[in-house]
Amino acid sequence: MEPIANADAAIRIDSHLDGTHERSLAEDVLDGLTRPFKELPPKHFYDARGAELFDRICELPEYYPPRAERAILNESAAELAELTNAAELVELGSGTAAKTRVLLDALHEAGTLRRYVPVDVTESMVRSSAEALTEEYPGLQVHGVIGDFERHLGRVPPAVGPRIVAFLGGTIGNFPPGSRRRFLREIARLLSPEDHLLMGTDLVKDPQVLEAAYDDAQGVTAEFNRNVLQVLNRELEADFDPEDFDHVALFDREHEWIEMRLRARREHTTLVRALDLSVHFDAGEELRTEISAKFTPERLEGDLSAAGLELVRWLTDPDELFALTLSRSADVAAVASNGSG
Ligand code: AVJ
């Protein structure tokens, strides 16, 4: 056995991005900026600058989700390892895989861990975390899937054993209710009877706490929000002046979601050259840039069951700010309860 050759063989990375990402930006802009109520999907926030700003958001005192989620993970990782016996961790939107280590540690200690499958659009992050992780966990295989988890779930390789599909951070909240259920159904298709979904969701709470989390005192979230205009300027030769827009974050109590918007400070028209599109803004007109749904246990269970999933564990932090849920295919649950009753 040659450990050096081994370390290389332990990493495989498949890329499924072939310009489709850029195409989806153009389509989303053409679609979203010509609607009566202007809108852009939040996935375009995350260019290099956007990713850096999001990392800074995660350090903000107001933005509690990462800390709450990590506290739950620290508290429950061993239990999760025991409940799942997972040989494999598939992580959707893995990023720098910072939180992943807590889970990998627990699976490694339980002696079941064989493979990590990060799914992310940013190849450089997948590559560097693959290198670090294969060194930290001898024998670990990493099979990276470079792609958009909304379009490339089908490219996740067949499981090597019981699997956890992790979708952390509360990103499921970015989907509006209908597509959320559709996406959960697609995830459910990755789950065989012995597999589990581990999902992070932010919880409904005092609107002031929620709004502060999306409108921090230092203005980092405002800068993150406006950065999407820079993405359009660079990628689509648009001529937005980010200073023409105010950052708005508000909790919609009826829908139980946070909305982020950019509100035009003055009437103006912007040209998006690559699309030959001119976009008019009235003074005060708003462009919706993100929804971030907040959950109650009832809402989450409704979504899971609509996707053919059933809750196995509901885990929360001491302040009940955030939840991690473990679920599995509902068919399995039916079979299991028939069997025992
Ligand atoms: C990465 C989607 C979970 O909705 O809380 C943070 C993104 N936006 N601050 C969230 C975000 C503004 C974040 N997610």
Boltz pocket constraint, residues with backbone or C-beta under 6 A from the ligand:
constraints:
  - pocket:
      binder: B
      contacts: [[A, 57], [A, 65], [A, 168], [A, 169], [A, 170], [A, 171], [A, 173], [A, 174], [A, 213], [A, 214], [A, 221], [A, 290], [A, 291], [A, 292]]
      max_distance: 6.0
